[in-house]
Amino acid sequence: MNSDFPRVLSLLRKEKGMTLRELAKKVGVSEGTVSRWESGDIRSMKRPNIEALSKVLGISPAILMEWEEYEETGSEQYYLDPESKEMAEFLAKN
């Protein structure tokens, strides 16, 4: 699993304004499981959990599994989709 996964997961959860309990409920796991994901204590995840987590957080499973890189701007990432980011930058400049 991605060595940045715990940090990225925590960041995304907080950006969505969710507690550990809220995320756990939406994904269908225990609060302790989410806590262990964020602390890096769990090294592997079941496929349904990866899919549910990515859906809830609005991020590609590929980013969670380190098949694609998660890029931040400062302490937050507002546009996870490069096309959306490009469009927003264009609109801001014009």
N, C-alpha and C positions, 0 to 999 in steps of 0.2 A: 504494500500500500504506500501511497505517496507520503513522503516524510513531512510535507507541508499540510497534509490533510487535516490534522487536528487544528492548526491555526486557521486554515481557510474555512473549515466547518464552523468554528466559533465565531469568526468574523461574519460569515453569511447569516448565521442564526441571529446574531445581534443586529445586523442591518435590517433583518425582517422584523425585529422587535419581539422575538420569541424567547420564552424561557426554555430551559432544558425540558421541562415537563410538557410544554406545548408542542415542541418539536417531536418529542418522543410519541405523543399521542397521535400526531398527524402521520408519522412514519409507521406506527404500529409496533413500537418497541418500548422497553422500559426506560424510565428517566436515567437509571444507572447505566444502561447501554450507551445512551447519547453522551453521558458524562465520560465514560471510558473511551468513546471515539475521540472526544475532544482532548482527552489527556494523552492519547496515543497508546493506551493500554490494550486496545483491540487491534490486532494486526491484519485481520481479514474480515470481509463483510459478505453476507449472502446477497446474491444478485437482486432479489426482490427489495432488499433494504437499500441497495444502491439506487435502484430505480425510483423508489418512493422518496428517498432523501433528495435526489436531484430534482424531482418534480416539485416537492414542497419548497425547496430553496430557489427554484428557477435557474438551475445551473446544469450544464451538460454532465452526464455521467462520465464522459471522457476527462473532464477536468478533475472530478473527484478521484478518478483512478490514475491520474497523472499521465494520461495519453495525450492530453493537451495541457498547456501551461496556464495557470491562473495568474493574471496580471492585475496588479493593484495600481491605483493612482492615489498617492498619499496613504491615508489609513483606510480608505474605502474604495470600492469599485462600483461605479454607478451603472456602467454599460457592460454587461457580460458578453453581449453580442457585438462583434467588431463593426458590423454594418450599422447597427443602431448608434454606436459611438461616433462613427464617421458622419452619419446624418445629423446628429446633435451638434457636432463641431461645425459642420457646414451651416446649419441654421443659426448658431450662435455668432458666426462671423458675418453672415449676410442678413 
